[in-house]
Amino acid sequence: MRTTPLSPLADGLRFAFGTLTVLPVPLTRWDRGAARAGMLCAPVAGLVVGLGAAALGLLLLLIGVSPLLAAVASVAVPAVLTRGLHLDGLADTADGLGSGRPADEALRIMKRSDIGPFGVITLVLVLLAQVAALAQAYGTSWAHGALAAVVSASAARLALTLAARAGVPAARPEGLGAAVAGTVPAREALLVGCAVTVAAAVAGALCGPYAVPYDAVRAAFAVVLACGCAELALRHCRRRFGGVTGDVFGALAETAATAALVVLSAG
């Protein structure tokens, strides 16, 4: 098949949307090269998810719905567009970590189809925090609410890019985690992180015309803190499980999204 300079980008976008969303994007390649490109493109998938969440929230605000209900709807959009993949990963990871068992036993717990008490409690607290933070942002202004929805979703997928960097091993030899673990060169992951941070700062400046420096810095800080929290969670999971799994990736995404929302709801 003839390739063009845009082929890696196209393969990456297909991989990112085909694995991280339910959007009908066909996967044409499933190899390490496509995984690398796909994880580099993960924040683009997050941008689309965030725009969908913001659009629904703003539509509901426009027809007179309260900021709280708009926030609930916005938080539901990423769950729907991922079939709850990241939330399921968060719950399974919480069960594995909370079990206190050795790595192999904890990984078996994470593979079960049911959700244990640690998973339930974690899901409830994280979703409550996301809804409360987004409701606060919508209550400040529609622009701040939209910014929070978009930046948090993008930061969540950026956390996946960083977690797929070289040197981070897979905890299992199979699954999505094994397919993408260690595929992204650290330098490229850092460049994508810088690009997302700058884009968030620009968006923050555009959403806060009367406090441009503050809103720009806050949006950029939200991305940095989100990735920092995800990195701490990643290191803990590496110590406990010996590497990453698809569930761990989901947990990192939800951790980053929540941290970003908390920062963007302040002030």
C-alpha positions in Angstrom: 0.0 0.0 0.0 1.4 3.4 -0.9 2.2 5.7 2.0 2.3 9.5 2.2 3.8 11.9 4.7 0.4 12.1 6.3 0.0 8.3 6.7 1.5 8.1 10.2 -0.8 10.9 11.3 -3.9 9.3 9.8 -3.0 5.9 11.4 -2.4 7.6 14.7 -5.7 9.4 14.6 -7.5 6.2 13.7 -5.8 4.3 16.5 -6.6 7.1 19.0 -10.2 7.4 18.2 -10.7 3.7 17.5 -9.3 2.6 20.9 -10.2 5.6 23.1 -13.7 6.4 21.9 -16.8 4.7 20.5 -16.8 6.9 17.5 -17.0 4.8 14.3 -13.4 5.2 13.2 -12.0 2.0 11.7 -8.6 0.7 12.8 -6.4 0.0 9.8 -3.3 -1.0 11.7 -2.6 -2.7 15.1 1.1 -2.6 15.6 3.7 -0.8 17.7 4.1 1.9 15.1 0.4 2.6 15.0 0.2 2.5 18.8 3.0 5.1 19.1 1.3 7.4 16.7 -2.1 6.8 18.4 -0.9 7.6 21.8 0.8 10.8 20.5 -2.6 11.7 19.1 -4.5 10.8 22.2 -5.0 14.5 23.3 -6.8 15.1 20.0 -9.3 12.4 20.9 -9.6 14.1 24.3 -10.2 17.5 22.6 -13.1 16.0 20.6 -14.6 14.4 23.7 -14.2 17.6 25.7 -15.9 19.6 23.0 -18.8 17.2 23.0 -19.1 17.5 26.8 -18.9 21.3 26.6 -21.5 21.5 23.8 -24.1 19.5 25.7 -23.4 21.5 28.9 -23.8 24.9 27.1 -26.9 23.7 25.3 -28.6 22.9 28.6 -27.5 26.2 30.2 -28.9 27.9 27.2 -32.4 26.4 27.8 -32.3 27.4 31.4 -31.0 24.2 33.1 -29.1 24.7 36.4 -25.2 24.6 36.4 -25.4 21.4 38.5 -27.5 19.5 35.9 -25.4 20.9 33.1 -22.3 19.6 34.9 -23.9 16.1 35.3 -24.6 16.0 31.6 -21.1 17.1 30.7 -19.5 14.5 33.0 -21.7 11.8 31.4 -20.5 12.6 27.8 -16.9 11.3 28.3 -18.4 8.2 30.0 -20.7 7.6 27.0 -18.1 8.3 24.4 -15.7 5.8 26.0 -18.4 3.2 27.0 -17.2 3.8 30.5 -13.8 2.4 29.7 -11.8 4.8 31.8 -14.2 4.7 34.7 -14.2 0.9 34.6 -10.4 1.0 34.7 -10.4 3.4 37.6 -12.7 1.0 39.6 -10.6 -2.1 38.7 -7.4 -0.3 39.6 -8.8 0.8 42.9 -9.9 -2.8 43.7 -6.4 -4.1 42.8 -4.6 -1.4 44.9 -7.0 -1.7 47.8 -6.8 -5.5 48.0 -3.3 -5.3 49.4 -2.4 -8.5 47.6 0.8 -9.3 45.7 1.0 -8.1 42.1 -0.1 -11.3 40.4 -3.2 -11.7 42.7 -4.0 -8.0 42.4 -3.9 -8.3 38.6 -6.3 -11.2 38.8 -8.7 -9.2 40.9 -8.6 -6.4 38.3 -9.5 -8.7 35.5 -12.8 -9.8 37.2 -16.0 -8.5 35.7 -17.5 -7.3 39.1 -16.6 -4.2 41.0 -15.5 -4.4 44.6 -16.0 -2.0 47.5 -12.9 0.0 46.8 -13.9 0.4 43.2 -17.4 1.6 44.1 -16.2 4.1 46.7 -13.6 5.5 44.3 -16.1 5.8 41.4 -18.6 7.7 43.6 -16.0 10.1 45.0 -14.4 10.8 41.7 -17.7 11.4 39.9 -18.9 13.6 42.7 -15.7 15.6 42.6 -16.0 16.0 38.8 -19.6 17.1 38.9 -19.1 19.5 41.8 -16.0 21.1 40.1 -17.7 21.5 36.8 -20.9 22.9 38.3 -18.7 25.5 40.1 -17.1 26.4 36.7 -20.4 26.6 34.9 -21.7 28.8 37.8 -18.8 31.2 37.2 -19.6 31.6 33.5 -20.5 29.5 30.5 -17.0 30.1 29.1 -15.2 28.9 32.2 -17.4 25.8 32.2 -16.7 25.0 28.6 -13.0 25.6 29.2 -13.0 23.2 32.1 -14.7 20.5 30.1 -12.4 20.7 27.2 -9.1 21.2 29.1 -9.8 18.4 31.5 -10.7 15.9 28.7 -7.5 16.8 26.8 -5.4 16.6 29.9 -6.8 13.2 30.7 -5.7 11.8 27.3 -2.3 13.6 27.6 -1.8 11.6 30.8 -2.1 8.5 28.6 0.5 9.8 26.2 3.0 10.3 29.0 2.2 7.0 30.6 2.9 5.2 27.3 6.5 6.6 27.2 9.5 4.5 26.7 10.7 2.9 30.0 7.3 2.2 31.4 6.7 -1.6 31.2 3.5 -3.5 30.8 2.3 -5.5 33.7 0.7 -8.2 31.5 1.9 -9.6 28.1 -1.6 -9.0 26.6 -4.3 -6.4 26.4 -4.3 -2.7 25.4 -1.8 -1.8 28.1 0.7 -4.2 26.6 0.0 -2.9 23.1 0.8 0.7 23.9 3.2 0.5 26.9 6.7 2.0 26.1 5.8 2.9 22.5 6.2 6.7 22.8 9.7 8.2 22.9 10.1 10.3 26.1 11.1 13.4 24.0 8.0 13.2 21.8 5.8 12.7 24.8 7.2 15.8 26.4 6.7 17.8 23.2 3.1 16.8 23.1 2.7 17.7 26.7 4.2 21.2 26.1 1.9 21.7 23.1 -1.2 20.8 25.1 -0.2 23.1 27.9 0.4 26.0 25.6 -3.0 25.3 23.9 -4.7 25.3 27.3 -3.1 28.6 28.2 -4.3 30.2 24.9 -7.8 28.9 25.5 -7.8 30.2 29.0 -6.7 33.6 27.8 -9.5 33.6 25.3 -12.1 32.7 27.9 -11.0 35.4 30.4 -10.7 38.7 28.6 -10.8 40.6 31.9 -8.2 38.5 33.6 -6.1 37.1 30.8 -2.9 36.4 32.7 -4.7 34.6 35.5 -6.9 32.5 33.3 -4.1 31.5 31.0 -1.8 30.5 33.9 -4.6 28.7 35.6 -5.5 26.6 32.5 -1.8 25.8 31.9 -1.4 24.9 35.6 -4.4 22.6 35.4 -2.7 20.6 32.7 0.6 20.4 34.6 -1.1 19.5 37.9 -3.3 16.9 36.1 -0.2 15.2 34.6 1.7 15.4 37.9 -1.1 13.7 39.8 -1.4 11.0 37.0 2.4 10.5 37.2 2.2 9.9 41.0 -0.5 7.4 40.4 1.5 5.8 37.6 4.5 5.3 39.8 2.5 3.8 42.6 0.9 1.4 40.1 4.3 0.4 38.7 5.5 -0.4 42.2 2.4 -2.4 43.0 1.8 -4.2 39.7 5.2 -4.1 38.0 3.9 -2.0 35.1 0.8 -0.7 33.4 -2.4 -2.3 32.2 -5.4 -1.0 30.3 -7.1 -0.5 33.6 -4.2 1.6 34.9 -4.4 3.8 31.8 -8.1 4.4 32.5 -7.4 5.2 36.1 -4.7 7.7 35.1 -7.1 9.4 32.7 -9.8 9.9 35.4 -7.2 11.0 37.9 -5.9 13.7 35.5 -9.4 14.8 34.5 -10.4 15.3 38.1 -7.3 17.2 39.1 -7.7 19.5 36.1 -11.4 20.2 36.9 -10.6 21.0 40.5 -8.0 23.6 39.4 -10.3 25.1 36.8 -13.2 25.4 39.2 -11.2 27.6 41.6 -11.7 31.3 41.7 
